Amino acid sequence: MVSAREALERLQEGNLRFASNVRGSEAFLSPNRRAALTTGQQPFAIILGCSDSRVPAEIVFDQGLGDLFVIRVAGNIVAPSQVGSVEFAAARYETRLVVVLGHSQCGA
C-alpha cells in the first residue's frame, strides 16, 4: 500500500514532468502493463476532477494505466454518487490519498 505522502509526491513529480513537457516512462502503457491490469487494479490515488476534456488527470499527473482512480464530474458539483465512488475506491483499494483537482477556464 502506498502512503498518502508517497502518493502525493508521485503526483507532484508527475505534474512537474507534465509542466516541463517531459513524459515519464512508456512502460506504463506497455502491452505487459495492460495485460497485468486485466486481473485487477491497485490505484495509488483517487482523483476527483472536472469532466473538461482538456484536463485528463492521468496526463496532468503523468501517470499510467491503473495508477489513478479517477472520478470526473461537470460543473464543480459533487453529488452523492461521486462521494460514493471515492468511498468505494478508498475502501476497496486501500487508497490513502484523495485529490480534488480544480482548474480555470472550465468548459464543462
C-alpha positions in Angstrom: 0.0 0.0 0.0 1.3 3.5 -0.9 1.1 6.0 1.9 -0.7 9.3 1.3 2.6 11.2 1.5 4.3 8.9 -1.1 1.2 9.2 -3.4 1.3 13.0 -3.2 5.0 13.0 -4.0 4.4 10.8 -7.1 1.6 13.1 -8.3 3.8 16.2 -7.7 6.7 14.7 -9.6 4.4 13.7 -12.4 2.9 17.1 -12.6 6.3 18.7 -12.7 7.2 16.4 -15.7 3.9 17.4 -17.4 4.6 21.1 -16.8 8.1 20.7 -18.1 6.9 18.9 -21.2 8.7 15.7 -20.2 7.0 12.4 -20.5 7.7 9.6 -17.9 8.3 6.0 -18.8 6.3 4.5 -21.6 6.3 1.3 -19.5 3.0 2.5 -18.1 1.4 1.9 -21.5 3.3 -1.3 -22.5 1.5 -4.5 -23.5 2.8 -6.2 -20.3 1.3 -3.4 -18.2 -2.1 -3.7 -20.0 -2.1 -7.4 -19.6 -1.4 -7.2 -15.9 -4.3 -4.8 -15.5 -6.7 -7.4 -16.8 -6.6 -9.2 -13.5 -7.2 -6.1 -11.3 -6.1 -2.7 -10.4 -4.3 -1.0 -7.5 -4.6 2.7 -7.9 -2.4 4.7 -5.5 -4.5 7.9 -5.5 -8.1 8.9 -6.1 -8.7 12.0 -8.2 -12.0 13.9 -8.2 -11.8 16.2 -11.1 -13.7 18.0 -13.8 -15.2 16.4 -17.0 -13.5 19.1 -19.1 -11.7 17.1 -21.8 -8.6 19.4 -21.6 -7.8 18.2 -18.0 -7.3 14.4 -18.0 -5.8 13.5 -14.6 -3.6 10.7 -16.0 -1.8 13.2 -18.3 -1.7 16.2 -15.9 0.0 13.9 -13.3 1.9 11.8 -15.9 0.6 8.5 -14.6 -0.1 5.3 -16.4 -3.0 2.9 -16.7 -4.2 1.6 -13.4 -2.3 4.2 -11.3 -5.2 6.5 -10.6 -8.9 6.0 -9.7 -10.4 9.0 -11.5 -13.9 10.3 -10.9 -14.9 13.1 -13.3 -17.9 15.4 -12.9 -19.1 18.5 -14.8 -20.0 21.8 -13.1 -17.9 21.7 -10.0 -20.7 20.0 -8.1 -20.2 16.7 -6.2 -23.3 14.5 -5.9 -23.7 11.6 -3.6 -22.7 9.2 -6.4 -19.3 10.8 -6.7 -18.8 10.7 -2.9 -19.8 7.0 -3.0 -17.2 6.4 -5.7 -14.5 8.0 -3.6 -15.6 5.9 -0.6 -15.6 2.8 -2.7 -12.1 3.3 -4.0 -10.7 4.1 -0.6 -12.2 1.0 0.9 -11.7 -1.4 -2.0 -8.2 -0.5 -3.0 -7.0 0.9 0.4 -6.1 4.2 -1.4 -4.9 6.7 1.1 -4.9 10.0 -1.0 -7.9 11.8 -2.4 -7.1 14.9 -4.6 -9.8 17.3 -5.7 -8.5 18.7 -8.9 -9.8 22.1 -10.0 -8.8 24.3 -12.9 -9.6 27.6 -14.5 -11.5 28.5 -17.7 -13.8 25.5 -17.3 -15.6 24.3 -20.4 -17.8 21.6 -18.8 
